[in-house]
Amino acid sequence: MARVFSGMAPSGDATLGSLLGALRHWVTAQNADAYYCVVDLHALTVPQDPVELRSRTLELATVFLAVGLDPEVCTLFVQSHVHEHTELAWLMECTAAYGELSRMTQFKDKSTQREFVSAALFTYPALMAADILLYDTEEVPVGDDQRQHVELARDVAERFNSRYGVTFTLPKAVIAAVGARVMDLQDPARKMSKSEDAAGGTILLLEDLGSVSKKIKRAVTGTEYDPALPGAMNLLSILGAATGESVESLAARYSQYGPLKSDATDAVVALLEPIQRRYRELSADPATVAKILQHGAEKAQSVAAVTLARARTNIGLLPL
């Protein structure tokens, strides 16, 4: 079994894209060597309301459980509960080059959209590298837009190993072939997003199912059926990811958008209904979820502490 790590920030409501592009693959890949994390520290790269951040962190952890992550099988925890993440992040900042961080596409995109740009928005890929490397991670299941971050973690690990001796396992990104990039239903040229300005084209995991149905049936496609068009391809990709069928076989099955939208709606509703039901059950007992996260943090820290100690020794820090 490969050691697996992946995380998701509580920066907004989880979407259908989160499920099909990441969470379902996490469930498939979960084993005793899988570590899944709510990366709440990453959310702090932009100003947050403290009460809302705590609420979203617990909500996302509950979603993780509702989609099928089993704390008896994998390790599920909150990033800020394991202090080794922030300490190793500094060593990664000291190893990563300014040029590497300045080339990160997400920083370029996000920094142009805000009046206030925190230093952390620039350096957070170093924290992401620490997240990955702390667990001797071999595989990181991510969406295609996150591949660059995993590649940076690998480059920084190689540099650290070269300078200070073998310390870190070199990770690789694992991109799902189907459903890896779910697009906006109203603007299929862009990724389905958590942002408020994309509300009409985004399906939330915990959204009312009647609203979900309306959004899919109103999805932008085209006048005449053409599976090569972005809107059609997005619906086919969603349907394929929800049912396990190939996009190619689905594309040949339809000649009109009406039946495609109807089948995509049925598949998505069938996928979300049991997740929402399980979420309601779990959210009624937040104390149990909190205990799961505490136990997960203890398990994660037992591994992270060993890696951090090795890195501290190799880089030359004086032991206590």
N, C-alpha and C positions, 0 to 999 in steps of 0.2 A: 504494500500500500504506500502510495506517495504521500508525503506530508503536505497538507493543503492549508492555505490561509486565504481568507478574503474578508473584506469589511464593507460596511455601508454607513454613510453619514446620516444622522437624523436632521437633515437640513430641509425637509419637506415631507409630505405624505408619500408613502411608497406607491408606485404606479404599476400598471400592467407591464410596462417596460422593465421595471425592477424585477418583477416576477419571472417573465419569460427570458429576459436577458441575463439574469443572475441567480435569483433565489431558487428557482426550480433545479438549476444545475448544481447549486450548493447541496440541495437535498440528495440528489443523485450521487454526488461525490462524497457525502459524509461517511466518515469512519472514525475509528479511534484516534487517527492521526490528523483529523480535520479541525481547524480552529476558525471560528466565525465570530466577528466582532462588530459591535456598534461603535463606529469611530467618532465618538462625540467630540473629541479634541479637534478633529478636522472641521467641525461645524463652527468652531470659534474663529476661523480665519475671517469671518465677517461678523459684525455685531449681532448678538442674539439676546432675546428676552430670556432671562434666567428661568422663569417659571415654565415658559413654553419649551425651552430646551430640555429641561428635565422630563416634561410630559412626552415630548417627541421621542426621547431616548427610550423611555419605558414602552411607548407605543411600538417603536420599531423592533425592540427586543421581543415583544409579544407577537408581532407579525412573523418574526423569524420562527417562533414556535408554531404559530398557526399554519404556516405553509408546509411544515413537516420536519423541521430540524429537531432532532432528538437529543436532549442533553445527556442521555445515557449512552449515546453513541459518539457524538462529537463534543467539542468544547465550545461553549457559547458564553460570551462575556462582553463587558463594556470596556472600551479602551482606557478610559481615565481611571478605572479600578486597578490597573496594573501599571505602577509608576515607572517600570523599566522602559516603557515606550518613550517617555519624554527624555529620559537620560540617554538612551541610545540615539535618539534623534539629534542630540547635540553632537555626538561623535560623527553622525552621518553628515551634519552640516559642515563639520570640519574636514570632511573627506570629499564631499561633492564640490564641483567647480561652479563658480558664478555663471559661467557661460552655459553650463548644462541646465541650471535652474532657469535661466532667462529664456531658454528655448522651449520650455514646456508650454504647450499650446493652451492648456486650461488657464494658466496665469495670464497669457496674452488676451484671451477672451474675457475673463472676468475682470481684469484690471481696467479695461477700457469702459466698463459698464458702471463704475462706481466713483463717487467723489472721494471716499476714503478707501485707500488701499493699504491694508495692514502688511507689515513685514512678514507675517506668518503666511499670507497668501502667496508670497514669493517662495518661502522656504518649506512649505508643508510637504512637498515631495520627499524631503529628507525624513520627515516624520513617517510618511508612508513607507519609505524604504526600511525604517526601523521596525514598523509594524510587521513587515514581511520577514525580515532577517532574524528577528528575535526568536522565531520558532523553527529555525533550520528548514524553512519552507522550500519545497521542491516545485510545487505547482500553485499558481494563483489564478483561479477562475474569475475572469473579468470581462467586461464588455470591450469591444474593439477600441473605444475611445480612451480606455485606461491602459492600453498596452504600453504606451510610452512611459508610464510611471513604473511599471514592472521592469522595463528595460533599464531605466535609471537605477533602480534598486540593484539590479544585476551588475551594472557598470561600477557602482560605488562599492559593492561587495568585492568585486575583482580587484579594485584599486586598494582597498583596505587589506585584503589578503596578500597582495603583492608587497605592500609597504611593511606590514607588521606580522606576517605569518598567517597561515590558514586559520580563519576565524569563522567565516560564514559559508553556508551552503548557497550555491548560485541558483536563484529561482527562475522559472520560466512562466510566461503568461499562457493560459489555456482559454481559448476563445470558442464559445459554443457555435456550432455550424448553423443552427436554426434558432431564430428568435434572438440573435445576439444584439440586434439593433432595431428596436421597435420605434417607428416614426410617428410624428404627430398626425392625428386623423384629419386635421384641418389644413396642415401645412406639411405634407409628406416629404418635404426637402429637409426638414430638421428633425432631430431626435425628440421623442416624447419626453416632456419635461415636467418637473414638479412646479415650475414657476406659475404665478397667478395669471400672467398674460397668455398662457397656453392652455387655460382651463378647458376651453371648448374642444381641444384636440387631444386631451389627456384623460386616460381612464385611471382612476385611483383604485387601489386594491380594496379599500373599505367603502367605496362609493355605492350609493343606492343602485340596485341592479336595474331598476327602471331607467335611471339616468344613463347607465352603461349602454343599455340597449338603444336609446335614442342617439347617443354619440356615434355609435358604430353605423347606424342606419343613415346618419347625416354625414358620414365620412366623405371627404373630397376624393373623387375618382376621375371621371371623364364622361363624355357623352356616350361613346360607343366602347364596348368592352375591349380592352387591350391589356393583357397581363404584364406587358413591359412598362406600362406607365407607373410612376412612383406610387400613386394612391392605390392602384390595384395590387401592386407588388407588396405594399405594406399590409393590406388585408390578407393576402395569400400567405405572407410570412407569419402573421398573427394566427391565422387558422392552422397553418402547418405546425407551429410551435405548440398550440393548444391541443392538437389531435395526434401529433407525432407523424403526420404524413408529409411527404416531400412537397415543396412548392411547385416543382415541375409537374407532378401528377395532378395536383389541385388545379393548376392553371389550365390544364387541358380539359378539365371537367366542366368548366363554366363557359357560358357564352353571353351572360348578362350579369350586371352588377347586383341586381336585386337578390337572386339566390345566393350569391357570394356573401353579401352583407348579412342576409338572414342566417346562413350557416355559421359565419364568423360570430355573430351575436350569440347564437345558441351555445357555441363552443366556449366562448369567454364567460358567459353567465354560468355554465356548468362548472367551469374551472374555479370561479370566484366564490360561488355559493358555499361550498364546504369550508373554504378558508375563512370567510366572514363568520360563519357559524362557530368555528373553533376559536376565532379571535374573541367573540363575545363571551364564550365560556372562560377563556383565560383572563380576559380583562376584568371579569367579576371577582378574581382572586389575585390581586396584584402582589400580595405577600408571598405567594408561591413563586411567582415570576422573579421576585427579588431574591429569593433563596437560590433559585436556579442560577441567576447571574452571579451571586456571591460564590457559589461553588465553582462556577466556571472560571471566575477570576483567580481563585486559589489554584486551580489546575493549570491555568495559563501562566501564572506567576512562577510556578515550580519549574517550568521550562524556560521562561524568559530570563529568570535570575541567573541560570547557568550560562546562557549565551552572553548576557551582559557582563558577567564576571570574567568570561574569557576575553571579551573585547576590551575591558578595562585593563586587564593584565597585559594583553598584547600591545596595546597602544602606549603603555608606560605609566598609567596612573598608580599612585602609591596606595597600597591596600590599607584598610583600617586595621 
